[in-house]
Amino acid sequence: MGCLLSREKPPIDSRKTNTLEIEIQSHNNGMGDPEFTEVQKQLVKTTWDVVRDDISKVGVITFLRLFEKCPDVQDLFVPFRGLTSEELRHNVGLREHGLRVMGTIEKCITRLDKPEKLIAMLETLGEKHIMFDTKAEYFDLLSPQLIQAIKPAIGDQWTPAVEQAWINFLLYITGIMKNAMLQAT
């Protein structure tokens, strides 16, 4: 069974799930909104400056990890159906999509101090993803892979506080998108 075939949220199995995925699953199983503090905003902004140097690579790695972990997600992307990891690694379309996602992350970071602009952008983006038959819970599958792709780019600056800041940032932005998707349907 693939990642997306069940509509019910499966119980958390720590043998198959890393701690980052457990935290995101726990949040989405009703553990409440994370607090995304000013200190965490600064940590995300500062570490993004390091990630920006390698955003193309980070974007591709994020989707390679996602497709490896959840092969059924790969099938949602018509141009990537049936491609091997090696073919995907060198696929121009995947590189472009990864860059678009990373560009959106950058736009979110630049709008952190302008919440009304950030929320409006994310709501529009959430509604747009409905046209692509994207389910709100798909964002929960992407976030851990994104963090795991960012972590090596940040290197020695990666700390538990930085990780928590990124987790809370991604929960914040995906929460806005998912709410917009749910309200639009």
N, C-alpha and C positions, 0 to 999 in steps of 0.2 A: 504494500500500500504506500502511495506517495504522500508527500507533505500536505497536500491540499484536498485530498479526496474526502475527508471527513468534515462535516459541518460543525460537529461538536468539538469543544476544546478537550484534547486528550489530557490525561493526568500527566504531571511532570515526572519524567523518568530520568534521574540524574545519571544513570549509566550511559544514556544515549545523548545527553544534552549537556553542553558546557554551562558554567555558572552564569555567563552573560545571557544565554537563552533562557535559563531558569528565571532570572530577574525580570526579563521582559515578559515572559509568560505569566509570572506571578502578578505583575502589574496589570496585565490584560485580563487576568482572572478576578479582578475586583479588589486589588490591594490599594487602590487609591492613586491620585495623581502625585507624581514625584515633585519635589520642590526643586525648581531650577533657579538657583540663587545668583546674585550678582557675581560672586566669586566664581561660580561655575561658568557663567557667561564669559568671564575674562579668561578662564582656562581654555575654553573652546576657541575663543578668538586667537589667543596666543599660539596654541598648538596648530590651529588651522594654517597659520603663517608657514609652518614647517611642511604640512601636508600639501599645500598649494604647489610646491615645487615638483610634486610627483602625482598630480591629480589624475592624469590619464592612466597611469599604472594602477593607482588605487581603485579607480572606477572599474577597470577590467577585472582586477582581482576580486572585487566585491561580487560581481556577477558570476565569475567562475566558481567562487565558493558557494554562492546561492544555488547555481545549477547543479553543482556536485552534491550538495546537501539535499536539495529538493528538485530532482530532475523533472517533475511534472510542471514546475514553474517555467522551465525552459520552453516547454511546448506552448506556453501562452504567447511567446514571441515568435511569430511565424518565420521571420528570417533566420532564426537560430534553431529551429526544429531539426533534430537528427544530426546536428553537428557534434563532433567529438570535442573534448576539452582542448586538444591541440589546435583544432580548426578554429574554435572560439577564441583562443588566445591571440590569434593573428587576424581575427575578423574585424574589418573596418567598421561595420555596423555596430558591433558590440563596443568597440572603442568609442564611437560617437555617442552611443546611448550612455555609457559610463561617464563620459564627459558632461553630458546634459544633466545627469543626476548630481555629479559633483558640482557643476555650476549652480544647480538649485541649492545645494548645501551652502555654497559660498554666498548666494543671495540671502539665504536665511540668516547666516551669520552677520552679514552687513546690516540686516534689518532688526537685529536683536534689540537695539535701542529705540526702534520705531515699531512697537507691537501692532499698531493698527495696520501698517503697511505689510508687515509680516503675515498677520492673520488673513488679510484680504488675498494676498498672493497664494497662501497655502490652501485656502478654501477654494479658490479658482482651480488650483492644480488638483485638488482632491476630486472636484466635480468633473474635471477633464478626464481623470483616470477611469471614470465610470464608462466612458465611450470605448475604452480598451478592454472592457470586461474584467477590470481589476477588482478584486474583493478587498475590503478594508483590511482584513487580517493579513494580506500578503505583505504589507509594510512591516509587520512584526517579524516576518521571515528575513527581510532584507537588513534590518537594523543590526543584528549581531554580526552579520557577514561584513557590513560596512565597518563596524568597529574593529573587527579582526584584521581588516585590510589597512585601516588607518594606523593601528598600533605599531607595526614595524616601521612605518614612515616617520613616526614621532620618536622612536628609539628611546634613548635614555630619559627623555622628558615624560615618558609614560609612567604614571603613578596611579595608585588606587583612586586618588582624588580626580585625576584627569579622566580615568575610565568612568567614574560615576558622573562626572560632568557631561561626557559624551552620551552616556546612557540617558540621562535626564533630558538633554537637548533633543535627542532623537525621539524619545517618548513624547516630548512637548510638541515637536513639529508634526510627527505622524498622528498624534492625537487630534490635532486641528484638521488635518487632511481627512482622517477617518470620520470625524464628526460631520464634516461637510458632505462626504460621500453618503453617509447614512441619512442625512437630512434631505439630500437630493433625490433619494430613491423612494 
